[in-house]
Amino acid sequence: MSTRSRVRVAAVAIAILVSITASLAQGQHSLQGKVAYPNGIAPPHPVRVTLTFNGMSVYETFTDLSGRFSFTGLHRGRYQLIAEGDDQTFETTRADADISAFGAAPQSFTQNVQLRLKAGKSVPHAAVTSVESADPNLPARARQEYEKGEKDAQDNKPEKAVTHFREAIAAHPQFYLAHVALAEQSAKLNRDADAAGSFRAAIEMKPDRAPAYVGLGVLLVKQKKYREAIPLLRRSLEIDKQSSTPYLFLGLAEMMTRDYQLSEADLLRAYEIGKPTIAHIYLANLYDLKGEPAKAIEQLKAFLKENPELPDARRTEILEVIEKLRKQMAAKR
């Protein structure tokens, strides 16, 4: 098979992902909420919250110091929130969120997520106190600037958010969450060098926390710097094995560097944890590269089944790829 034909499925994957994400991002409504323990207290550490639509990841964020999260730019529809567990005390918890807006005016919706305890577990004793006192060294000004930055980030005002996060860091240079938030907003502004610098600063101050490793790894994958991204994503998984995002991007990076065996394992794990349906597309491309068209067809069919509202043009593209893969199988007989 020629190189051109082998990258065909990958091209479709990129087209589908960009098309769906761009379509959803053109909305004007917002969704906010809070992740909390069963006793109502916010977790003392950031919790990854993923927003999905028809099984496909749309946006991802981390909770702030008070357990809050928000997503903006949404269309009407039924979404799902996924708050990731810690694999020790709490399970990964899902909650449905309906954006049932009427009229042309932007509307805000709220959906909280209460983390579920694993069988036989109880709320940690440390969780009986407010997260506001979790970092006694955090100056009031740093907290205030951070919260202002979070508000601007929620309102899709990255320039203003960056200013506030920088002020928070100036008031408290070891403010890990502010460095991560600054990196995320810088990346949103396509200031990749600034984003990478902030992620690296966060990693240096707290090398035992996963979010900055994930953020930098994902940034490098998007820049097609796959070999640089791989060790960062692997390190994040040494810290936290319950997040689907690093597995997904690690599997993609490994596929692009031709480490097919590890790529398959990591992409399958990504789907097992968070059910991101784009994993089917990546796996289809992987199996095509490995010369296993039957498995590629199986993954593409699974993607179509789990995305019933896929635009007709994208569905047709995938069906065309399936037909080409079938012809490859027939030619080998």
C-alpha positions as a Markdown table, in Angstrom:
| # | Residue | x | y | z |
|---|---|---|---|---|
| 1 | Met | 0.0 | 0.0 | 0.0 |
| 2 | Ser | 1.3 | 3.5 | -0.8 |
| 3 | Thr | 2.1 | 6.0 | 1.8 |
| 4 | Arg | -0.6 | 8.2 | 0.5 |
| 5 | Ser | -3.3 | 5.6 | 0.9 |
| 6 | Arg | -2.0 | 4.7 | 4.4 |
| 7 | Val | -2.6 | 8.3 | 5.7 |
| 8 | Arg | -6.1 | 8.4 | 4.2 |
| 9 | Val | -7.8 | 7.4 | 7.5 |
| 10 | Ala | -5.7 | 9.8 | 9.5 |
| 11 | Ala | -6.8 | 12.7 | 7.2 |
| 12 | Val | -10.4 | 11.7 | 7.8 |
| 13 | Ala | -9.8 | 11.6 | 11.6 |
| 14 | Ile | -8.5 | 15.2 | 11.6 |
| 15 | Ala | -11.3 | 16.4 | 9.4 |
| 16 | Ile | -14.0 | 14.9 | 11.6 |
| 17 | Leu | -12.4 | 16.2 | 14.8 |
| 18 | Val | -12.0 | 19.7 | 13.5 |
| 19 | Ser | -15.5 | 19.7 | 12.0 |
| 20 | Ile | -17.3 | 18.6 | 15.2 |
| 21 | Thr | -15.3 | 20.7 | 17.6 |
| 22 | Ala | -15.6 | 23.8 | 15.4 |
| 23 | Ser | -19.4 | 23.3 | 15.1 |
| 24 | Leu | -19.9 | 23.0 | 18.8 |
| 25 | Ala | -17.6 | 25.9 | 19.6 |
| 26 | Gln | -19.8 | 28.3 | 17.5 |
| 27 | Gly | -22.5 | 28.3 | 20.1 |
| 28 | Gln | -23.2 | 31.0 | 22.6 |
| 29 | His | -24.4 | 29.3 | 25.8 |
| 30 | Ser | -22.3 | 28.4 | 28.8 |
| 31 | Leu | -22.3 | 25.6 | 31.4 |
| 32 | Gln | -20.9 | 25.9 | 34.9 |
| 33 | Gly | -20.9 | 23.8 | 38.0 |
| 34 | Lys | -18.9 | 22.5 | 40.9 |
| 35 | Val | -17.3 | 19.1 | 41.7 |
| 36 | Ala | -17.8 | 18.1 | 45.3 |
| 37 | Tyr | -17.3 | 15.3 | 47.8 |
| 38 | Pro | -20.5 | 13.6 | 49.1 |
| 39 | Asn | -20.3 | 16.0 | 52.1 |
| 40 | Gly | -20.5 | 19.0 | 49.9 |
| 41 | Ile | -16.8 | 20.0 | 50.3 |
| 42 | Ala | -14.7 | 20.6 | 47.1 |
| 43 | Pro | -11.7 | 18.4 | 46.6 |
| 44 | Pro | -8.4 | 19.9 | 47.8 |
| 45 | His | -6.8 | 19.1 | 44.4 |
| 46 | Pro | -7.8 | 20.0 | 40.8 |
| 47 | Val | -10.2 | 17.5 | 39.3 |
| 48 | Arg | -10.2 | 17.0 | 35.5 |
| 49 | Val | -13.6 | 17.6 | 34.0 |
| 50 | Thr | -14.4 | 16.6 | 30.4 |
| 51 | Leu | -17.4 | 17.8 | 28.5 |
| 52 | Thr | -18.6 | 15.3 | 25.8 |
| 53 | Phe | -21.2 | 15.4 | 23.1 |
| 54 | Asn | -22.4 | 12.1 | 21.5 |
| 55 | Gly | -19.4 | 10.4 | 23.2 |
| 56 | Met | -16.8 | 12.7 | 21.7 |
| 57 | Ser | -14.7 | 15.0 | 23.9 |
| 58 | Val | -15.5 | 18.6 | 23.2 |
| 59 | Tyr | -13.7 | 20.5 | 26.0 |
| 60 | Glu | -11.6 | 19.7 | 29.0 |
| 61 | Thr | -10.7 | 21.7 | 32.1 |
| 62 | Phe | -9.7 | 21.4 | 35.7 |
| 63 | Thr | -11.6 | 22.6 | 38.8 |
| 64 | Asp | -10.3 | 25.7 | 40.6 |
| 65 | Leu | -9.6 | 26.1 | 44.3 |
| 66 | Ser | -13.3 | 26.0 | 45.1 |
| 67 | Gly | -14.1 | 23.0 | 42.9 |
| 68 | Arg | -15.7 | 25.2 | 40.2 |
| 69 | Phe | -15.5 | 24.6 | 36.4 |
| 70 | Ser | -17.1 | 26.1 | 33.4 |
| 71 | Phe | -17.4 | 25.7 | 29.6 |
| 72 | Thr | -18.5 | 28.4 | 27.1 |
| 73 | Gly | -19.5 | 28.6 | 23.4 |
| 74 | Leu | -22.0 | 25.7 | 23.5 |
| 75 | His | -24.9 | 24.9 | 21.2 |
| 76 | Arg | -28.2 | 23.5 | 22.5 |
| 77 | Gly | -28.0 | 19.8 | 23.1 |
| 78 | Arg | -27.5 | 17.0 | 25.7 |
| 79 | Tyr | -24.0 | 16.9 | 27.0 |
| 80 | Gln | -22.2 | 14.7 | 29.5 |
| 81 | Leu | -19.8 | 15.8 | 32.2 |
| 82 | Ile | -17.0 | 13.4 | 33.3 |
| 83 | Ala | -15.2 | 14.1 | 36.6 |
| 84 | Glu | -12.3 | 11.8 | 36.9 |
| 85 | Gly | -11.7 | 9.8 | 40.1 |
| 86 | Asp | -8.4 | 9.3 | 41.9 |
| 87 | Asp | -8.4 | 5.5 | 41.6 |
| 88 | Gln | -8.2 | 5.2 | 45.4 |
| 89 | Thr | -11.2 | 6.8 | 47.1 |
| 90 | Phe | -13.5 | 8.1 | 44.4 |
| 91 | Glu | -14.8 | 6.7 | 41.1 |
| 92 | Thr | -14.9 | 8.5 | 37.8 |
| 93 | Thr | -18.3 | 10.1 | 37.9 |
| 94 | Arg | -20.6 | 11.2 | 35.0 |
| 95 | Ala | -23.5 | 13.6 | 34.9 |
| 96 | Asp | -25.8 | 14.6 | 32.1 |
| 97 | Ala | -26.2 | 18.3 | 31.3 |
| 98 | Asp | -29.0 | 19.6 | 29.1 |
| 99 | Ile | -28.4 | 22.9 | 27.3 |
| 100 | Ser | -32.1 | 23.5 | 26.5 |
| 101 | Ala | -32.0 | 27.1 | 25.6 |
| 102 | Phe | -34.9 | 29.0 | 23.9 |
| 103 | Gly | -34.6 | 32.2 | 22.0 |
| 104 | Ala | -31.5 | 34.0 | 20.6 |
| 105 | Ala | -30.0 | 35.4 | 23.8 |
| 106 | Pro | -27.0 | 33.6 | 25.4 |
| 107 | Gln | -28.0 | 31.6 | 28.5 |
| 108 | Ser | -26.0 | 30.0 | 31.3 |
| 109 | Phe | -26.7 | 26.6 | 32.8 |
| 110 | Thr | -25.5 | 24.9 | 35.9 |
| 111 | Gln | -24.8 | 21.2 | 36.5 |
| 112 | Asn | -22.9 | 20.1 | 39.6 |
| 113 | Val | -21.1 | 16.7 | 39.9 |
| 114 | Gln | -20.9 | 14.8 | 43.2 |
| 115 | Leu | -18.1 | 12.4 | 43.2 |
| 116 | Arg | -19.0 | 8.8 | 44.1 |
| 117 | Leu | -17.2 | 6.9 | 46.8 |
| 118 | Lys | -15.7 | 3.5 | 45.9 |
| 119 | Ala | -17.1 | 0.6 | 47.8 |
| 120 | Gly | -16.0 | 0.5 | 51.4 |
| 121 | Lys | -14.4 | 4.0 | 51.2 |
| 122 | Ser | -15.2 | 7.1 | 53.2 |
| 123 | Val | -14.6 | 10.8 | 52.7 |
| 124 | Pro | -11.0 | 11.6 | 53.7 |
| 125 | His | -10.7 | 13.4 | 57.1 |
| 126 | Ala | -8.8 | 16.2 | 55.3 |
| 127 | Ala | -12.0 | 17.0 | 53.4 |
| 128 | Val | -13.9 | 18.2 | 56.4 |
| 129 | Thr | -12.3 | 21.6 | 56.1 |
| 130 | Ser | -12.9 | 24.1 | 53.3 |
| 131 | Val | -10.6 | 24.1 | 50.3 |
| 132 | Glu | -10.2 | 27.8 | 50.8 |
| 133 | Ser | -7.9 | 27.0 | 53.7 |
| 134 | Ala | -6.1 | 24.2 | 51.9 |
| 135 | Asp | -3.1 | 26.4 | 51.1 |
| 136 | Pro | -2.5 | 28.7 | 54.1 |
| 137 | Asn | 0.4 | 30.3 | 52.3 |
| 138 | Leu | -1.7 | 31.7 | 49.5 |
| 139 | Pro | -2.0 | 35.4 | 49.9 |
| 140 | Ala | -5.5 | 36.9 | 49.5 |
| 141 | Arg | -4.4 | 39.0 | 46.5 |
| 142 | Ala | -3.2 | 35.9 | 44.7 |
| 143 | Arg | -6.5 | 34.1 | 45.3 |
| 144 | Gln | -8.5 | 37.2 | 44.2 |
| 145 | Glu | -6.5 | 37.6 | 41.0 |
| 146 | Tyr | -6.8 | 33.9 | 40.2 |
| 147 | Glu | -10.6 | 34.0 | 40.7 |
| 148 | Lys | -10.8 | 37.0 | 38.4 |
| 149 | Gly | -8.7 | 35.1 | 35.8 |
| 150 | Glu | -11.0 | 32.1 | 36.1 |
| 151 | Lys | -14.0 | 34.3 | 35.5 |
| 152 | Asp | -12.4 | 35.9 | 32.4 |
| 153 | Ala | -11.5 | 32.4 | 31.1 |
| 154 | Gln | -15.1 | 31.3 | 31.6 |
| 155 | Asp | -16.3 | 34.3 | 29.7 |
| 156 | Asn | -13.8 | 33.5 | 26.8 |
| 157 | Lys | -11.6 | 36.5 | 27.5 |
| 158 | Pro | -8.2 | 34.9 | 27.4 |
| 159 | Glu | -6.2 | 38.2 | 27.2 |
| 160 | Lys | -7.8 | 39.5 | 30.4 |
| 161 | Ala | -7.4 | 36.1 | 32.0 |
| 162 | Val | -3.7 | 36.0 | 31.2 |
| 163 | Thr | -3.3 | 39.4 | 33.0 |
| 164 | His | -5.0 | 38.2 | 36.1 |
| 165 | Phe | -3.1 | 34.9 | 36.3 |
| 166 | Arg | 0.2 | 36.8 | 35.9 |
| 167 | Glu | -0.9 | 39.0 | 38.8 |
| 168 | Ala | -1.7 | 36.0 | 40.9 |
| 169 | Ile | 1.7 | 34.5 | 40.2 |
| 170 | Ala | 3.4 | 37.9 | 41.0 |
| 171 | Ala | 1.7 | 37.8 | 44.4 |
| 172 | His | 2.6 | 34.1 | 45.0 |
| 173 | Pro | 5.3 | 32.7 | 42.6 |
| 174 | Gln | 4.7 | 29.1 | 43.7 |
| 175 | Phe | 1.0 | 29.2 | 42.8 |
| 176 | Tyr | 0.8 | 26.0 | 40.8 |
| 177 | Leu | -2.8 | 26.3 | 39.6 |
| 178 | Ala | -2.1 | 29.8 | 38.3 |
| 179 | His | 0.9 | 28.7 | 36.2 |
| 180 | Val | -1.2 | 25.9 | 34.7 |
| 181 | Ala | -4.1 | 28.2 | 34.0 |
| 182 | Leu | -1.8 | 30.8 | 32.5 |
| 183 | Ala | -0.4 | 28.1 | 30.2 |
| 184 | Glu | -3.8 | 27.0 | 29.1 |
| 185 | Gln | -4.9 | 30.6 | 28.3 |
| 186 | Ser | -1.6 | 31.3 | 26.5 |
| 187 | Ala | -2.2 | 28.2 | 24.3 |
| 188 | Lys | -5.7 | 29.4 | 23.6 |
| 189 | Leu | -4.1 | 32.6 | 22.2 |
| 190 | Asn | -1.7 | 30.5 | 20.1 |
| 191 | Arg | 1.3 | 31.7 | 22.2 |
| 192 | Asp | 2.8 | 28.3 | 22.3 |
| 193 | Ala | 6.2 | 29.4 | 23.6 |
| 194 | Asp | 4.6 | 31.2 | 26.5 |
| 195 | Ala | 2.3 | 28.2 | 27.2 |
| 196 | Ala | 5.2 | 25.8 | 27.2 |
| 197 | Gly | 7.2 | 28.0 | 29.6 |
| 198 | Ser | 4.4 | 28.2 | 32.1 |
| 199 | Phe | 3.8 | 24.5 | 31.9 |
| 200 | Arg | 7.5 | 23.8 | 32.5 |
| 201 | Ala | 7.5 | 26.2 | 35.5 |
| 202 | Ala | 4.6 | 24.4 | 37.0 |
| 203 | Ile | 6.3 | 21.0 | 36.5 |
| 204 | Glu | 9.5 | 22.3 | 38.2 |
| 205 | Met | 7.6 | 23.5 | 41.3 |
| 206 | Lys | 5.4 | 20.4 | 41.6 |
| 207 | Pro | 6.9 | 17.5 | 39.8 |
| 208 | Asp | 4.5 | 15.1 | 41.5 |
| 209 | Arg | 1.4 | 16.6 | 39.9 |
| 210 | Ala | 0.1 | 15.4 | 36.6 |
| 211 | Pro | -1.8 | 18.4 | 35.0 |
| 212 | Ala | 1.2 | 20.4 | 33.8 |
| 213 | Tyr | 2.8 | 17.2 | 32.2 |
| 214 | Val | -0.5 | 16.5 | 30.4 |
| 215 | Gly | -0.9 | 20.1 | 29.2 |
| 216 | Leu | 2.7 | 20.3 | 27.9 |
| 217 | Gly | 2.5 | 16.9 | 26.3 |
| 218 | Val | -0.8 | 17.7 | 24.5 |
| 219 | Leu | 0.7 | 21.0 | 23.3 |
| 220 | Leu | 3.7 | 19.3 | 21.8 |
| 221 | Val | 1.6 | 16.6 | 20.1 |
| 222 | Lys | -0.5 | 19.4 | 18.5 |
| 223 | Gln | 2.8 | 20.9 | 17.3 |
| 224 | Lys | 3.7 | 17.5 | 15.9 |
| 225 | Lys | 6.7 | 17.2 | 18.3 |
| 226 | Tyr | 5.8 | 13.6 | 19.1 |
| 227 | Arg | 9.1 | 12.4 | 20.5 |
| 228 | Glu | 9.3 | 15.3 | 22.9 |
| 229 | Ala | 5.7 | 14.7 | 24.0 |
| 230 | Ile | 6.0 | 11.0 | 24.7 |
| 231 | Pro | 8.1 | 11.1 | 28.0 |
| 232 | Leu | 5.9 | 13.9 | 29.4 |
| 233 | Leu | 2.7 | 12.0 | 28.8 |
| 234 | Arg | 4.2 | 8.8 | 30.2 |
| 235 | Arg | 5.4 | 10.7 | 33.3 |
| 236 | Ser | 1.8 | 12.0 | 33.8 |
| 237 | Leu | 0.5 | 8.5 | 33.7 |
| 238 | Glu | 3.1 | 7.4 | 36.4 |
| 239 | Ile | 1.3 | 9.9 | 38.6 |
| 240 | Asp | -2.3 | 9.5 | 37.5 |
| 241 | Lys | -3.4 | 6.4 | 35.5 |
| 242 | Gln | -7.1 | 7.3 | 35.5 |
| 243 | Ser | -7.1 | 10.1 | 32.9 |
| 244 | Ser | -8.1 | 9.2 | 29.3 |
| 245 | Thr | -6.5 | 12.3 | 27.8 |
| 246 | Pro | -2.8 | 11.4 | 28.2 |
| 247 | Tyr | -3.4 | 7.9 | 27.0 |
| 248 | Leu | -5.2 | 9.2 | 23.9 |
| 249 | Phe | -2.5 | 11.7 | 23.0 |
| 250 | Leu | 0.3 | 9.3 | 24.0 |
| 251 | Gly | -1.2 | 6.6 | 21.7 |
| 252 | Leu | -1.4 | 9.1 | 18.8 |
| 253 | Ala | 2.3 | 10.2 | 19.4 |
| 254 | Glu | 3.4 | 6.6 | 19.5 |
| 255 | Met | 1.5 | 5.8 | 16.3 |
| 256 | Met | 3.2 | 8.7 | 14.6 |
| 257 | Thr | 6.6 | 7.5 | 15.7 |
| 258 | Arg | 5.8 | 3.9 | 14.6 |
| 259 | Asp | 5.6 | 2.3 | 18.0 |
| 260 | Tyr | 2.5 | 0.5 | 17.0 |
| 261 | Gln | 2.3 | -2.0 | 19.9 |
| 262 | Leu | 2.4 | 0.6 | 22.6 |
| 263 | Ser | 0.1 | 2.9 | 20.6 |
| 264 | Glu | -2.6 | 0.2 | 20.4 |
| 265 | Ala | -2.5 | -0.5 | 24.1 |
| 266 | Asp | -2.7 | 3.2 | 25.1 |
| 267 | Leu | -5.5 | 4.0 | 22.6 |
| 268 | Leu | -7.5 | 1.1 | 23.9 |
| 269 | Arg | -6.9 | 2.2 | 27.5 |
| 270 | Ala | -8.0 | 5.8 | 26.6 |
| 271 | Tyr | -11.3 | 4.4 | 25.3 |
| 272 | Glu | -11.7 | 2.1 | 28.3 |
| 273 | Ile | -11.4 | 5.0 | 30.7 |
| 274 | Gly | -13.2 | 7.9 | 29.1 |
| 275 | Lys | -14.9 | 6.5 | 26.0 |
| 276 | Pro | -13.6 | 9.3 | 23.6 |
| 277 | Thr | -14.9 | 8.1 | 20.3 |
| 278 | Ile | -12.1 | 9.7 | 18.4 |
| 279 | Ala | -10.0 | 6.8 | 19.7 |
| 280 | His | -11.9 | 4.6 | 17.2 |
| 281 | Ile | -10.6 | 6.7 | 14.4 |
| 282 | Tyr | -7.0 | 6.6 | 15.7 |
| 283 | Leu | -7.2 | 2.9 | 16.2 |
| 284 | Ala | -8.6 | 2.5 | 12.6 |
| 285 | Asn | -5.6 | 4.4 | 11.3 |
| 286 | Leu | -3.3 | 2.3 | 13.4 |
| 287 | Tyr | -4.7 | -1.0 | 12.1 |
| 288 | Asp | -4.6 | 0.3 | 8.6 |
| 289 | Leu | -0.9 | 1.1 | 9.0 |
| 290 | Lys | -0.3 | -2.4 | 10.4 |
| 291 | Gly | -2.1 | -4.0 | 7.4 |
| 292 | Glu | -5.1 | -5.2 | 9.4 |
| 293 | Pro | -8.1 | -3.8 | 7.4 |
| 294 | Ala | -10.7 | -5.9 | 9.2 |
| 295 | Lys | -9.8 | -4.4 | 12.6 |
| 296 | Ala | -9.8 | -0.9 | 11.0 |
| 297 | Ile | -13.3 | -1.5 | 9.6 |
| 298 | Glu | -14.5 | -2.6 | 13.0 |
| 299 | Gln | -13.2 | 0.6 | 14.6 |
| 300 | Leu | -14.8 | 2.8 | 12.0 |
| 301 | Lys | -18.1 | 1.1 | 12.3 |
| 302 | Ala | -18.0 | 1.6 | 16.1 |
| 303 | Phe | -17.3 | 5.3 | 15.5 |
| 304 | Leu | -20.3 | 5.6 | 13.3 |
| 305 | Lys | -22.5 | 3.8 | 15.7 |
| 306 | Glu | -21.5 | 6.0 | 18.6 |
| 307 | Asn | -21.9 | 9.2 | 16.6 |
| 308 | Pro | -25.4 | 9.0 | 15.2 |
| 309 | Glu | -25.5 | 12.8 | 14.6 |
| 310 | Leu | -22.3 | 13.0 | 12.6 |
| 311 | Pro | -22.7 | 15.3 | 9.6 |
| 312 | Asp | -23.6 | 13.5 | 6.5 |
| 313 | Ala | -20.5 | 14.6 | 4.6 |
| 314 | Arg | -18.2 | 13.1 | 7.4 |
| 315 | Arg | -20.3 | 9.9 | 7.5 |
| 316 | Thr | -20.0 | 9.5 | 3.8 |
| 317 | Glu | -16.2 | 10.0 | 4.0 |
| 318 | Ile | -15.9 | 7.2 | 6.6 |
| 319 | Leu | -18.1 | 4.9 | 4.6 |
| 320 | Glu | -15.9 | 5.5 | 1.6 |
| 321 | Val | -12.8 | 4.5 | 3.7 |
| 322 | Ile | -14.6 | 1.4 | 4.8 |
| 323 | Glu | -15.3 | 0.4 | 1.2 |
| 324 | Lys | -11.7 | 1.0 | 0.3 |
| 325 | Leu | -10.5 | -1.2 | 3.2 |
| 326 | Arg | -12.9 | -3.9 | 2.1 |
| 327 | Lys | -11.4 | -3.8 | -1.4 |
| 328 | Gln | -8.0 | -4.2 | 0.1 |
| 329 | Met | -9.1 | -7.3 | 2.0 |
| 330 | Ala | -10.6 | -8.8 | -1.2 |
| 331 | Ala | -7.4 | -8.1 | -3.2 |
| 332 | Lys | -5.4 | -10.1 | -0.6 |
| 333 | Arg | -7.6 | -13.2 | -1.0 |
